[in-house]
Amino acid sequence: MDKGWPERWWTTALCALALAGLVFYDVWKVVENLAGPRVDGWDLLGRCLGGSLFALMAVATAHRAVVLRRGAGAVGAGTRAEG
């Protein structure tokens, strides 16, 4: 294990997918907030900042999954990737 990342690319890809789900939920709640009769500014700010943070984490995790997938090589080869 390297720096707390999962060793297998598919595990890392599942983590990225879960983070993308959180981003989708935050976007849904922002749209719901904006469509309401009163806009709650604090909730809107929190959802936007939280969604942005989760989006950055999802992109970094997806990048790590791609690096692991490219480094996996042949079936049965080691799953650790440098980088």
C-alpha positions in Angstrom: 0.0 0.0 0.0 1.3 3.4 -0.9 0.3 6.6 1.0 -3.0 5.1 2.1 -4.3 4.4 -1.4 -5.9 1.0 -2.2 -3.6 -1.3 -4.1 -6.1 -2.5 -6.7 -7.3 -0.2 -9.5 -10.9 -1.3 -9.3 -11.1 -0.6 -5.6 -9.8 2.9 -6.3 -12.3 3.3 -9.2 -15.2 2.4 -6.8 -14.0 5.0 -4.4 -14.0 7.6 -7.2 -17.5 6.5 -8.2 -18.7 6.9 -4.6 -17.2 10.4 -4.4 -18.9 11.3 -7.8 -22.2 10.1 -6.3 -21.7 12.6 -3.4 -21.0 15.4 -5.9 -24.2 14.4 -7.8 -26.2 14.6 -4.5 -24.7 18.0 -3.7 -25.6 19.3 -7.2 -29.1 17.9 -6.8 -29.6 19.7 -3.4 -28.2 23.0 -4.9 -30.7 22.8 -7.7 -33.5 22.0 -5.3 -32.5 24.9 -3.1 -32.4 27.3 -6.0 -35.8 26.1 -7.2 -37.5 26.7 -3.9 -39.4 29.8 -2.9 -36.6 31.0 -0.6 -32.9 30.5 -1.2 -31.0 29.5 1.9 -27.6 31.2 1.3 -25.7 29.3 4.0 -26.9 25.9 2.7 -26.1 26.9 -0.8 -22.6 28.0 0.2 -22.0 24.8 2.1 -23.2 22.6 -0.7 -21.1 24.4 -3.3 -17.9 24.2 -1.2 -18.6 20.6 -0.2 -19.4 19.6 -3.7 -16.3 21.3 -5.0 -14.1 19.5 -2.4 -15.7 16.1 -3.2 -15.3 16.8 -7.0 -11.5 17.4 -6.5 -11.2 14.3 -4.4 -13.1 12.3 -7.1 -10.8 13.5 -9.9 -7.6 12.7 -7.9 -9.0 9.3 -7.0 -10.0 8.5 -10.6 -6.5 9.6 -11.8 -5.0 7.2 -9.3 -7.2 4.4 -10.6 -6.1 5.1 -14.1 -2.4 5.1 -13.0 -2.9 1.7 -11.2 -4.8 0.3 -14.2 -2.1 1.2 -16.6 0.6 -0.2 -14.3 -1.3 -3.5 -13.7 0.1 -5.0 -17.0 -0.6 -8.7 -17.6 -3.0 -10.7 -15.5 -1.3 -11.9 -12.4 1.3 -9.1 -12.4 1.8 -6.8 -9.5 -0.9 -4.2 -8.9 1.4 -1.5 -7.5 2.1 1.5 -9.8 4.8 4.0 -9.5 3.7 7.6 -9.5 
